[in-house]
């Protein structure tokens, strides 16, 4: 996960991200992962981007053994890859000001995100809790960049990814 999300996702149990009946996923900050897992992710990224053409070239470039690569390759992938062509649910804490939710929805539309559900609580003490489910399949950008953009909107106090299907 990008370092830019540090602090945007609370360090608490967010539940499991169930993709199928045999795999459970967690969102973790990359600064707590062992070096071998980080290097595996980097090697996979080099392969996807076409910077290298073989696994051997990728592991040599990042300084990782082939056995470590094969051990971790099926269990590590960037956040944006996990949420491409899926539905993510986010929780937002918004200031209770006219137009804040509208700006949030307009930004999601600008990156071609499809809002499936909106649930907004009654504002209390100038703060409104909102949860959104967003289909990410047709987005023009990564879900990670969607979160960065939402965090920049005036009146958005906090964003948390609470689920993915």
Secondary structure, DSSP 8 states (H G I E B T S, - for coil): --GGGBTTB-SS----EEEETTEEE----GGGS-HHHHHHHHHHHHHHHTS-SSHHHHHHHHT--HHHHHHHTTT---HHHHHTTSEEEEEEEEES-TTHHHHHHHHHHHTT-EEEEEEE---BTTEEEEEEEEE-TT-SS-HHHHHHHHHTSTTEEEEEEEEE-
